[in-house]
């Protein structure tokens, strides 16, 4: 009977060490991400296409002069680093992050895992590669999510997993 706490502790240590030696399954992108931004439902297809151009034209290629085509003037931003409003988001990318435009390619560069649309919402899961804090010479993959609410052909609201930038 006195061995019971010992057995429990040993069992816990063995199970915890198993977690440390297990390899993570890498996050991989879809073979054809453009296909994920389509739908047989007309409304969802239009909403996905707005998000496709936000990702490709604005976020990838930095053509923020096109923002009025895809982002509403009264855009609500839940990212803690950028203020509300289309103008504020454009300033964030062009003045704070100081991005420069590049040619818009036929196909997007982003590594997209999935695109889910329901009603006004479109959520995109991206592959995100990070440096391994336990082994600085290595990287690992995880998933980043962006979600937009689309109304009348423009993004009116955005969510992501961003945290505050260090000052």
C-alpha positions in Angstrom: 0.0 0.0 0.0 2.8 2.4 0.8 4.1 2.0 -2.8 1.0 3.7 -4.3 2.3 7.3 -4.1 5.7 6.1 -5.5 4.0 4.4 -8.4 1.9 7.4 -9.1 4.9 9.8 -9.1 6.9 7.4 -11.4 3.9 7.1 -13.8 3.6 10.9 -14.0 7.3 11.3 -14.7 7.3 8.7 -17.4 4.2 10.2 -19.1 5.7 13.7 -18.9 9.0 12.6 -20.4 7.1 11.0 -23.3 5.6 14.4 -24.2 9.1 15.8 -24.5 10.4 13.2 -27.0 7.3 13.1 -29.2 7.7 15.0 -32.5 5.2 17.5 -33.6 3.5 16.9 -36.9 4.5 19.9 -39.1 1.7 22.2 -40.3 1.6 22.1 -44.1 -0.2 24.2 -46.7 -2.7 23.2 -49.2 -1.3 22.3 -52.6 -3.6 24.8 -54.4 -4.5 27.6 -52.0 -6.4 29.6 -54.6 -8.9 26.8 -54.8 -9.7 27.3 -51.1 -10.9 30.9 -51.8 -13.7 29.6 -54.0 -17.2 28.3 -53.2 -20.2 27.1 -55.1 -22.3 29.4 -52.9 -22.3 32.8 -54.6 -22.3 34.9 -51.4 -19.5 32.8 -49.8 -17.5 32.9 -53.0 -17.7 36.7 -53.2 -16.6 37.0 -49.5 -13.7 34.5 -50.0 -12.6 36.5 -53.0 -12.5 39.8 -51.0 -10.3 38.0 -48.4 -8.1 36.5 -51.2 -7.3 40.0 -52.5 -6.7 41.3 -49.0 -4.2 38.6 -48.4 -2.5 38.7 -51.9 -2.8 42.3 -53.0 -2.6 44.1 -49.6 -0.8 41.8 -47.1 1.6 40.0 -49.5 2.3 42.7 -52.1 1.7 45.8 -50.0 -0.5 47.6 -52.5 -2.3 49.6 -49.8 -3.5 52.1 -52.4 -6.1 49.4 -53.3 -7.4 49.2 -49.7 -10.6 51.1 -50.5 -11.6 48.2 -52.9 -11.5 45.6 -50.1 -11.7 47.4 -46.7 -14.6 49.5 -45.4 -13.8 53.0 -44.3 -15.1 52.2 -40.8 -13.1 49.0 -40.5 -13.1 47.5 -37.0 -9.6 46.2 -36.1 -9.2 43.8 -33.1 -5.4 43.5 -33.6 -4.0 45.4 -30.6 -1.2 47.0 -32.8 -3.5 48.8 -35.3 -6.3 51.3 -34.8 -9.8 51.1 -36.2 -10.6 52.5 -39.6 -9.2 51.8 -43.1 -7.0 54.9 -43.0 -5.4 53.8 -39.7 -4.7 50.3 -41.1 -3.1 51.7 -44.2 -1.0 54.0 -42.1 0.0 51.1 -39.8 1.4 49.1 -42.7 2.9 51.9 -44.7 4.2 54.2 -42.0 4.7 51.9 -38.9 5.8 48.7 -40.6 7.2 50.7 -43.6 6.2 48.1 -46.2 7.0 48.7 -49.9 4.8 47.5 -52.8 5.9 44.7 -55.0 4.3 43.4 -58.2 1.1 41.4 -57.7 1.7 37.9 -59.0 -0.9 35.6 -60.6 -0.9 33.3 -57.5 -0.5 34.0 -53.8 2.7 33.3 -51.9 1.1 32.7 -48.5 1.1 29.1 -47.2 -2.6 28.6 -46.6 -3.9 25.6 -44.6 -7.6 26.2 -44.9 -10.3 28.8 -45.6 -13.6 28.5 -43.9 -16.6 30.8 -44.7 -19.9 31.0 -43.0 -22.3 33.9 -43.4 -20.3 37.1 -43.3 -17.2 35.5 -41.8 -14.2 34.2 -43.6 -11.4 32.6 -41.6 -8.0 31.7 -43.1 -5.5 29.4 -41.4 -1.9 30.0 -42.4 1.3 28.0 -41.8 3.5 30.0 -39.5 7.2 29.2 -39.0 8.8 30.1 -35.7 12.3 29.9 -34.2 12.5 27.1 -31.6 13.2 28.9 -28.3 14.8 25.7 -27.0 17.1 25.2 -30.0 17.8 28.6 -31.7 19.2 26.9 -34.8 15.9 25.1 -35.5 12.4 26.2 -36.5 9.0 24.7 -36.0 5.6 25.3 -37.7 2.3 26.3 -36.1 -0.9 27.9 -37.3 -1.9 31.5 -37.6 -5.5 32.5 -38.0 -7.0 35.7 -39.5 -10.8 36.2 -39.6 -12.7 38.9 -41.5 -16.3 39.9 -41.5 -17.4 40.9 -45.0 -20.4 43.1 -45.7 -21.4 44.5 -49.1 -18.1 43.3 -50.7 -15.7 44.8 -48.1 -14.1 43.8 -44.9 -15.7 45.6 -42.0 -14.0 43.8 -39.2 -10.8 41.7 -38.5 -9.6 39.4 -35.8 -6.2 37.6 -35.4 -4.0 36.2 -32.7 -1.6 39.2 -32.6 -0.2 40.4 -29.3 1.2 43.8 -28.5 4.6 44.7 -30.1 7.3 45.5 -27.6 8.3 49.2 -27.6 
